[in-house]
Amino acid sequence: MPPRPASDGAAGTACGPRSSSSSTATGTRDDRTPRGRGMTVSEALAVMHAARAASGRVARYALVCGATPVHLGTFVAAELQRRLADTRVEIVNGPYGDVLGGLEQAARIDGDGAVVVVEWSDLDRRLGLRDAAGWRPGDLPDVVTNAAWACDAIVAGVGRLADRMPVAISGPTLPLPPVAFTPGWMASTVAVDLRRLAADLAARHAHLAGVRVVESQRLDTLSAPGTRLDVRSWLTIGFPYRRPHAAILGELLAQLLVPTAPKKGLITDLDDTVWRGVLGEASVSWDLDHRSHAHALYQQLLAALADAGVLIGVVCKADATTVEAGLAARDLLLPRERLFPVEAHWEPKSVSVERILRAWNIDAASVVFVDDSPAELAEVQSVYPDLTALRFPTGDDAGVYALLEELRDLFGKPRLVPEDGLRAPTTATGALPPVASGADRLDAFLARAEQELTVLPVATPGDGRALELVNKTNQFNLNGRRYTDGEWRALVERDGSVALVLAYRERYGPLGRISVLAGRRAGAHLTVDTWVLSCRAFSRRIEWATLAWLFDRWHLSDITFAYAPTPKNHLATGFLQELVDGALPAAPRVSAAAFAARKPALSIRWSAAECP
């Protein structure tokens, strides 16, 4: 069932929907994942107290709101802090009662992000409770006019702020005061007009690059609108929220600024999951007539996830011929070509999952497994404890709907980029000719591949592909460093910065932007601070071609790598080992001559592009 709304005596519920009692959700959770409820004040203070000893950098976030922040500031700081474990979070508060002034002040600080909270009283002070400026019927048209002007000014201020740092914003969350002359059960023109302005304000913000808006539907689910206002607190100290609402709002705003990394792949069972019934034993269905339409909704969501770049694999204990016949059904809403691999046999499902993970070349922590059987879920998770396992609650339509919401949260991302549509077809190794092992065979294959690389500058803000690649890539990752939006901007905009994105295509199709490199150049010397290469582009010698381009482009004498081993970056480690003699040092340095002596044959051509 969906989560229950917070009450005044409870701390709240999750940022994400809770599965029904018939489903099982397991797997590891990172510190950015919604915890299941908002914090209490004591929990938030404990988080902040523990962070005082943090030895990492200080991350500064602006908090802009018209009210006195009080607990909201505490909750925002604590929620950001638990997502940034090695960083000490500081909150810079704007001036009281002046959202526009707060936006201007925030744009002048050197910050990692900003939280903006807009309430009705920020659109017109007569919509608050601390100003007795007139609710007479003759005042109401002017209230709407003034609110429209305020909306325009706020959008302009948020746009300027977003040019400097990422922004998370919420629109009015409190009830309108009883300003209208109509009874409370009748919509007044002033209330309708004000809510129209608020909806338009959210829409305008959602279309701004670098701005993320709290979803009001989720907030309404987690914090019932009628339980949010604390009149006494507002009149006494200028803080209008009950603490449970402030906790939920703080968690959602922090989640927007430091989101959970989306999952990359979903492995699904078929029987009593994709469809109702057991293939080969009885007829299967996914329609209203057979009361199995919830399975059609699941198919529909899987198809949408696949189009957004999520890998979809299938495991089923059945013979392959029967399974292929079932997947070929004309009215199946999930296209067969979007499913790769399809593992159909009688071996344990953990064996199938292992094969799929190898084919996708991603780790189990990035994958969700959906099955109707608790026993199958347990068997797979006994082998892959980091995998997220969810039970499909067959026969429980409300439970299925809750599962769909949970899957949308697990795979959701702030934006789609062209590479998302390419990911599923290009990850399927069956789309490429088989390559036998051995350098000679690889040379022959690559010579026929018509490889092409384009070097692009890193664009900030607005284009999140570079940062997305850096933060989600593990195997070819120079040091495993993750960045917030603010840290990444500071890195690529510093003096002497070199920041590149590589886009790749070949005769078998484009892979899109697959590599990011950032560093510092001083004359003929280059230090590489961050370098990642997508798993979709392995075994194409792109890493060799990248260094060859750098040496040639700037006539470099040497390149130094800010390398650090991680539990997962074995591919980056192996490549650097090929460049040096003996044990790999902490900061490997490769000269132009040494690189030229080791460089293999390259068949990659560079397209004409505006290179940095």
C-alpha positions in Angstrom: 0.0 0.0 0.0 1.2 3.6 -0.4 2.8 5.1 2.6 0.6 6.7 5.3 0.7 10.5 5.6 2.7 11.9 8.5 0.8 13.0 11.6 1.8 15.6 14.1 2.9 13.0 16.5 5.1 11.0 14.1 8.2 11.7 12.2 6.8 10.9 8.8 7.4 8.2 6.2 9.5 7.5 3.2 10.5 9.6 0.2 9.6 6.5 -1.8 6.5 4.4 -1.9 6.4 1.4 0.4 5.7 -2.0 -1.0 2.6 -3.8 0.1 2.7 -6.5 2.8 2.9 -9.2 0.1 6.1 -7.9 -1.5 9.7 -8.2 -0.3 12.3 -5.5 -0.9 15.9 -6.3 0.0 19.4 -5.3 -1.0 22.0 -2.7 0.0 21.0 0.9 0.6 23.4 3.8 0.2 23.3 6.8 2.4 21.3 8.8 -0.2 18.4 6.4 -0.3 15.2 7.6 1.4 15.2 6.0 4.8 11.5 5.2 5.2 10.5 8.3 7.3 11.6 11.8 8.0 14.1 12.4 10.8 13.3 13.4 14.3 15.0 16.6 15.5 17.2 14.6 17.9 18.2 12.3 15.0 19.0 15.3 12.8 21.1 16.9 15.6 23.0 13.7 16.2 23.9 13.5 12.5 25.2 17.0 12.5 27.1 16.5 15.7 28.8 13.4 14.4 29.9 15.3 11.3 31.8 18.0 13.2 34.8 15.7 13.2 34.7 15.0 9.5 38.1 15.6 7.9 36.8 16.2 4.4 35.9 19.3 2.6 33.1 21.7 3.6 30.1 21.8 1.4 28.1 25.0 1.6 24.4 25.1 0.7 22.2 28.1 0.7 18.7 27.9 2.2 16.3 30.5 0.9 12.9 30.8 2.5 10.7 33.6 3.7 10.0 32.1 7.1 12.4 31.5 10.0 14.1 28.2 9.0 14.3 26.7 12.6 13.8 22.9 12.2 13.6 23.0 8.4 17.2 24.2 8.2 18.2 21.4 10.7 16.5 18.7 8.7 17.9 19.9 5.3 21.4 20.1 6.8 21.1 16.6 8.3 19.6 15.0 5.2 22.4 16.5 3.1 25.0 15.4 5.7 24.0 11.8 5.7 24.2 11.7 1.9 27.7 13.3 2.0 29.5 11.1 4.5 33.0 12.5 4.0 32.0 16.1 3.8 30.9 18.6 6.4 27.7 20.4 5.4 27.2 24.0 6.2 23.9 25.9 5.6 23.9 29.6 4.8 20.5 31.1 5.6 19.0 33.9 3.7 17.3 37.0 5.2 14.0 36.5 7.0 10.9 37.5 5.1 12.7 38.2 1.8 12.8 35.4 -0.7 13.9 37.7 -3.5 16.7 39.1 -1.4 17.7 35.6 -0.4 18.0 34.5 -4.0 20.3 37.4 -4.7 22.4 36.7 -1.6 22.7 33.0 -2.5 23.9 33.8 -6.0 26.8 35.6 -4.5 28.2 32.8 -2.3 30.5 30.1 -3.4 28.1 27.2 -2.8 27.5 23.6 -3.8 23.7 24.0 -4.1 20.7 25.9 -2.9 17.4 25.0 -1.4 14.5 27.4 -2.1 11.2 27.1 -0.2 8.3 29.3 -1.5 5.1 29.7 0.4 1.9 31.7 -0.2 3.2 34.5 2.0 6.2 34.9 -0.3 3.8 35.7 -3.2 1.9 38.3 -1.1 2.4 39.0 2.6 -1.4 39.2 3.0 -1.4 35.4 2.5 0.6 34.9 5.6 -0.5 35.0 9.3 2.1 37.4 10.7 0.9 40.4 8.7 -2.6 41.9 9.2 -2.7 43.8 5.9 -6.2 43.2 4.8 -8.5 40.4 3.7 -11.4 42.6 2.6 -13.0 41.5 -0.7 -11.7 44.6 -2.4 -8.1 43.6 -1.6 -8.3 40.2 -3.3 -7.8 41.2 -6.9 -4.6 43.1 -5.9 -3.4 40.0 -4.0 -3.6 37.9 -7.2 -1.9 40.7 -9.2 0.9 41.0 -6.7 1.3 37.2 -6.6 1.7 37.1 -10.4 4.4 39.8 -10.2 6.2 37.9 -7.4 6.1 34.7 -9.4 7.9 36.4 -12.3 10.5 37.8 -10.0 11.1 34.5 -8.3 11.6 32.7 -11.6 14.1 35.3 -12.7 16.0 35.0 -9.4 16.0 31.2 -9.4 17.3 31.2 -13.0 20.2 33.5 -12.1 20.9 31.3 -9.0 20.8 28.1 -11.2 23.5 29.5 -13.4 25.8 29.4 -10.3 24.8 26.2 -8.6 22.1 23.4 -8.6 18.8 24.4 -7.1 16.1 22.3 -5.3 12.8 24.1 -4.9 9.4 23.5 -3.4 6.2 25.5 -4.2 3.6 26.5 -1.6 2.8 23.6 0.7 0.6 25.2 3.3 -3.2 25.8 3.1 -4.4 29.2 1.9 -5.7 31.3 4.8 -9.4 32.1 4.8 -9.1 35.2 2.7 -12.0 34.6 0.3 -15.7 35.5 1.0 -16.9 32.0 -0.1 -17.4 29.1 2.3 -14.5 26.7 2.7 -16.2 23.9 0.6 -16.6 26.2 -2.4 -13.6 27.1 -4.6 -13.2 30.9 -4.8 -11.9 32.7 -7.8 -9.0 34.1 -5.8 -8.0 30.6 -4.6 -8.3 29.1 -8.1 -6.2 31.9 -9.5 -3.5 31.6 -6.9 -3.2 27.8 -7.3 -3.0 28.4 -11.1 -0.1 30.8 -10.5 1.6 28.2 -8.2 1.2 25.5 -10.8 2.6 27.7 -13.5 5.5 28.7 -11.1 6.4 25.0 -10.7 6.2 24.4 -14.5 8.5 27.3 -15.2 11.0 26.1 -12.7 10.9 22.6 -13.9 12.0 23.8 -17.4 15.0 25.7 -16.1 18.4 23.9 -16.5 19.9 23.1 -13.1 16.5 23.4 -11.2 14.7 20.4 -9.6 11.2 20.8 -8.2 9.6 18.8 -5.4 6.8 16.6 -6.7 3.7 17.8 -4.9 1.9 14.5 -5.4 4.6 12.6 -3.5 4.7 15.3 -0.8 0.8 15.1 -0.4 1.2 11.3 0.0 3.8 11.6 2.7 2.6 14.7 4.5 -1.2 15.2 4.5 -2.0 18.8 3.6 -4.3 19.2 6.6 -1.5 18.3 9.1 1.2 20.7 8.0 0.4 24.1 9.4 1.5 25.0 13.0 -0.4 28.3 13.7 1.1 28.9 17.1 4.7 28.3 16.0 4.2 30.7 13.0 2.7 33.5 15.2 5.3 33.0 18.0 8.6 32.4 16.2 7.8 32.7 12.5 8.2 29.0 11.7 4.9 27.8 10.0 5.5 24.0 9.8 4.7 21.1 12.2 7.9 19.2 12.6 6.8 16.0 10.7 6.1 18.1 7.7 9.4 20.0 7.9 11.2 16.6 8.2 9.6 15.2 5.0 10.1 18.4 3.1 13.7 18.6 4.1 14.3 15.0 3.0 12.7 15.5 -0.4 14.7 18.7 -1.0 18.0 17.0 0.0 17.1 14.1 -2.2 16.8 16.5 -5.2 20.3 18.0 -4.6 22.1 14.7 -3.8 20.0 12.0 -5.5 20.3 8.3 -5.2 22.2 6.7 -8.1 19.6 5.1 -10.4 19.7 1.3 -10.9 20.9 0.2 -14.3 19.3 -3.1 -15.0 16.2 -5.1 -14.2 16.0 -8.9 -14.3 12.4 -10.3 -14.3 10.7 -13.6 -14.1 7.9 -14.3 -16.5 5.3 -16.7 -15.0 2.9 -14.9 -12.6 5.1 -11.8 -13.2 5.2 -10.5 -16.7 1.9 -12.4 -17.3 -0.6 -14.3 -15.1 -0.3 -18.1 -15.3 2.5 -20.6 -16.1 3.6 -20.8 -19.7 3.3 -24.3 -21.1 0.9 -25.5 -18.5 -2.1 -23.3 -19.0 -3.0 -20.2 -20.9 -1.5 -16.9 -19.7 -3.1 -13.5 -19.7 -2.6 -9.8 -18.9 -6.0 -8.3 -19.5 -9.2 -7.0 -17.8 -11.3 -9.9 -18.9 -9.1 -12.4 -16.9 -8.6 -10.0 -14.0 -4.9 -9.9 -14.8 -4.5 -6.4 -16.1 -2.0 -5.5 -13.4 0.5 -7.6 -15.4 -0.1 -5.4 -18.5 0.8 -2.4 -16.3 4.0 -4.1 -15.3 4.8 -4.8 -19.0 4.0 -1.2 -19.8 6.5 0.1 -17.2 9.2 -2.3 -18.3 8.9 -1.1 -21.9 9.1 2.5 -20.7 12.2 1.8 -18.6 13.8 0.1 -21.6 13.2 3.1 -23.7 14.9 5.2 -21.0 18.0 3.1 -21.2 17.4 0.5 -18.5 18.6 -3.0 -19.3 15.9 -5.6 -19.1 16.8 -9.3 -18.8 14.6 -12.4 -18.3 15.0 -15.5 -16.3 12.5 -18.3 -16.5 12.5 -22.0 -15.5 11.2 -23.4 -18.8 12.5 -24.6 -22.1 13.7 -21.9 -24.5 11.3 -22.8 -27.3 8.3 -22.3 -25.1 9.6 -19.0 -23.7 10.3 -17.6 -27.1 6.8 -18.5 -28.2 5.4 -16.7 -25.2 7.5 -13.6 -25.8 6.4 -13.5 -29.5 2.8 -12.9 -28.5 1.5 -10.0 -30.7 -0.3 -8.2 -27.9 2.7 -8.3 -25.4 3.4 -4.7 -24.4 7.1 -5.4 -23.9 8.9 -5.7 -27.2 11.0 -8.8 -27.6 14.0 -6.9 -28.9 14.2 -5.0 -25.7 14.9 -8.2 -23.7 18.5 -9.3 -23.4 19.6 -11.8 -22.3 16.7 -14.2 -22.1 17.8 -17.1 -19.8 15.3 -20.0 -20.2 16.4 -23.4 -18.7 16.0 -25.4 -15.5 19.2 -24.4 -13.6 19.0 -22.3 -10.5 18.0 -18.7 -11.2 21.2 -17.4 -9.5 23.1 -19.1 -12.5 20.9 -17.1 -14.9 21.5 -13.9 -13.0 25.3 -14.5 -13.1 25.2 -14.9 -16.9 23.1 -11.8 -17.3 25.4 -9.7 -15.1 28.4 -10.9 -17.2 26.6 -10.0 -20.4 25.7 -6.6 -19.2 29.1 -6.1 -17.5 27.7 -4.4 -14.5 27.7 -5.3 -10.8 24.8 -6.7 -8.8 24.3 -3.6 -6.7 23.1 -1.8 -9.9 20.4 -4.4 -10.6 16.9 -5.2 -9.4 15.5 -8.7 -9.6 11.7 -9.2 -9.7 10.0 -12.6 -9.1 6.8 -13.8 -7.6 8.4 -16.5 -5.6 10.0 -15.7 -2.2 12.1 -18.9 -2.5 13.6 -17.8 -5.9 14.3 -14.3 -4.5 16.1 -15.8 -1.5 18.1 -18.2 -3.6 19.4 -15.4 -5.9 20.1 -13.1 -3.0 22.1 -15.8 -1.2 24.5 -15.5 -4.0 24.2 -11.8 -4.7 23.4 -10.0 -1.4 24.0 -6.6 -3.0 21.2 -7.1 -5.5 17.8 -5.5 -4.8 15.2 -8.3 -4.8 11.5 -7.4 -5.1 8.5 -9.8 -4.9 5.8 -9.4 -7.6 2.6 -9.7 -5.5 0.5 -11.7 -8.0 -3.2 -11.3 -7.3 -2.8 -8.1 -5.2 -3.5 -5.2 -7.6 -2.8 -2.5 -5.1 0.5 -4.2 -4.2 1.5 -4.3 -7.9 0.8 -0.6 -8.2 3.0 0.0 -5.2 5.7 -2.1 -6.9 5.4 0.0 -10.0 5.9 3.2 -8.0 8.9 1.7 -6.3 10.5 0.6 -9.6 10.0 4.1 -11.0 11.8 5.5 -8.0 14.7 3.0 -8.2 15.3 3.7 -11.9 14.2 7.3 -12.1 16.7 10.0 -13.2 16.4 13.8 -13.4 16.8 13.9 -17.2 17.1 11.7 -20.3 20.0 12.1 -22.7 20.4 10.5 -26.2 22.7 7.9 -24.9 19.9 6.4 -22.7 18.0 5.3 -25.8 21.2 3.6 -27.2 22.2 1.8 -24.0 20.0 -1.3 -24.2 20.7 -2.2 -27.9 24.4 -1.5 -27.7 25.0 -3.4 -24.5 23.5 -6.6 -26.1 26.7 -8.4 -27.2 24.7 -10.2 -29.7 24.5 -6.9 -31.7 28.2 -7.1 -32.4 30.2 -9.8 -34.4 31.9 -12.3 -32.1 35.5 -11.4 -31.4 37.9 -14.2 -30.6 40.6 -13.7 -28.0 44.0 -12.6 -29.2 45.5 -9.3 -30.3 45.6 -10.3 -34.0 41.9 -11.1 -34.0 41.1 -7.9 -32.2 43.1 -5.9 -34.6 41.2 -7.4 -37.5 37.9 -6.7 -35.9 38.7 -3.1 -35.0 40.0 -2.5 -38.5 36.6 -3.3 -39.9 34.6 -1.5 -37.2 34.9 2.0 -38.8 35.6 3.5 -35.3 35.1 7.2 -34.9 35.6 9.4 -31.8 34.5 13.0 -31.2 36.0 15.1 -28.5 33.5 17.5 -26.9 33.9 20.0 -24.1 32.1 19.5 -20.8 29.0 21.7 -20.8 27.8 23.1 -17.5 25.2 23.6 -16.3 22.3 21.7 -17.9 24.2 18.7 -19.5 24.4 16.1 -16.7 25.8 13.3 -18.9 29.5 13.9 -17.9 28.8 14.0 -14.2 26.5 11.0 -14.5 29.2 8.9 -16.2 31.8 9.9 -13.6 29.5 9.1 -10.6 28.2 5.7 -11.9 31.2 4.1 -13.6 33.2 1.7 -11.5 35.4 -0.7 -13.6 37.3 1.8 -15.7 37.5 4.6 -13.1 40.8 6.2 -12.3 40.2 6.6 -8.6 36.5 6.1 -7.8 36.0 9.8 -6.9 32.3 10.9 -6.8 31.3 14.5 -7.2 28.4 16.7 -6.3 27.2 19.2 -8.9 29.0 22.0 -7.1 32.3 20.1 -6.8 32.1 19.1 -10.5 31.5 22.7 -11.6 34.5 23.8 -9.5 36.7 21.2 -11.0 36.0 21.9 -14.6 35.9 25.7 -14.3 39.2 26.2 -12.4 42.3 27.7 -14.0 44.2 25.4 -16.3 41.3 22.9 -16.4 41.1 20.3 -19.1 37.6 18.7 -19.2 36.6 16.4 -22.1 33.8 14.1 -23.1 34.3 11.5 -25.8 31.5 10.4 -28.1 31.9 7.1 -30.0 30.3 5.5 -33.0 31.2 2.5 -35.3 29.6 0.7 -38.2 27.4 -1.3 -35.7 25.9 1.9 -34.4 26.6 4.8 -32.1 27.4 4.4 -28.4 27.0 8.1 -27.7 29.1 9.8 -25.0 31.1 7.1 -23.3 34.1 8.7 -21.6 35.0 11.7 -19.4 38.4 13.0 -18.6 39.2 16.0 -16.4 42.6 17.3 -15.2 45.0 20.3 -15.2 47.5 21.3 -17.8 50.7 23.3 -17.2 52.7 23.7 -20.3 53.7 20.3 -21.6 52.6 18.5 -18.5 49.1 17.1 -17.8 47.7 15.8 -14.6 44.5 13.7 -15.0 42.3 13.9 -11.9 39.3 12.0 -13.1 38.9 9.5 -16.0 36.1 7.1 -16.7 35.1 4.9 -19.6 31.7 3.3 -19.9 31.5 -0.5 -19.8 29.7 -0.4 -23.1 32.9 0.8 -24.8 35.4 -1.7 -23.5 37.7 -3.7 -25.8 37.8 -1.0 -28.5 41.2 0.6 -27.4 39.4 3.9 -26.8 41.6 4.4 -23.7 44.8 4.2 -25.9 43.3 6.5 -28.5 42.4 9.0 -25.8 46.0 9.3 -24.5 47.3 9.4 -28.1 45.0 12.3 -28.8 46.1 14.2 -25.6 49.8 13.7 -26.3 49.4 14.9 -29.9 46.9 17.7 -29.3 49.0 19.6 -26.8 52.5 18.2 -27.6 52.7 16.9 -24.0 55.9 15.6 -22.6 54.2 13.5 -19.9 50.9 12.7 -18.3 50.5 12.0 -14.5 47.4 10.1 -13.3 45.8 10.7 -9.9 45.2 7.0 -9.5 43.8 5.2 -6.5 42.8 1.5 -6.4 39.2 0.7 -5.5 37.5 -2.7 -5.0 36.0 -2.4 -8.5 38.4 -0.4 -10.8 40.4 -3.4 -12.0 40.2 -2.4 -15.6 41.7 1.1 -15.0 44.4 -0.6 -12.8 45.2 -3.1 -15.6 45.5 -0.4 -18.2 47.8 1.8 -16.2 49.9 -1.3 -15.4 50.5 -1.7 -19.1 51.9 1.8 -19.3 54.6 1.5 -16.6 57.4 -1.0 -15.7 57.2 -2.8 -12.4 54.7 -2.1 -9.6 52.1 0.6 -10.2 53.1 3.7 -8.2 50.6 5.9 -6.3 50.7 8.6 -9.1 51.8 6.9 -12.3 53.6 9.2 -14.7 53.9 8.3 -18.4 56.2 10.0 -20.8 55.4 10.6 -24.5 58.2 8.3 -25.5 57.2 5.5 -23.2 53.6 5.7 -24.4 54.6 5.6 -28.0 56.7 2.5 -27.4 53.7 0.6 -25.9 50.8 1.9 -28.0 49.1 -0.8 -30.0 47.7 -0.4 -33.5 44.8 2.0 -33.5 42.1 2.2 -36.2 40.1 5.1 -34.7 39.6 8.2 -36.7 38.7 11.6 -35.1 35.7 13.5 -36.5 35.8 17.1 -37.2 34.5 18.8 -34.1 35.1 21.9 -32.0 37.7 20.5 -29.7 38.8 22.3 -26.5 
